[in-house]
Structure formats: C-alpha cells, structure tokens
Amino acid sequence: MGTVSGTALTVLANIGSSDILKTAILAAIGAVVSFSVSVGCKWLVKKLKR
C-alpha cells in the first residue's frame, strides 16, 4: 500500500492536469470497451451452446 501510494503521488506531481483528464477519459473508454466485449462474448457463447 505504501509503495503504491508513493508511486501515485510521484506520478500526480509530475503530470499536468490536462494529462490526468486525458488519462481518465481513455481509462473510461477502455473500461466501456472491455465491458462491451465481455458482454458480447458471453452472449455469443450462450448463442452457440443452443
């Protein structure tokens, strides 16, 4: 926990606010795409098992 916190604080200190916003947006897009692919794969497996 201490190492992760220290690393996060160092990264935040060296990154500008616009980079943090861009990273947050890209992370959100990545999470949505990952979730969509997971749901699609689950649906496809159900469809193929029938």
SULMO-V144776 format. One record per helix or strand. SS is the DSSP state (h for helix, s for strand). FROM is the first residue (numbers start at 1). LEN is the number of residues. If there is no record, write none. Layout:
# SULMO-V144776
SS_FROM_LEN ; SS_FROM_LEN
This chain:
# SULMO-V144776
h_2_13 ; h_17_33
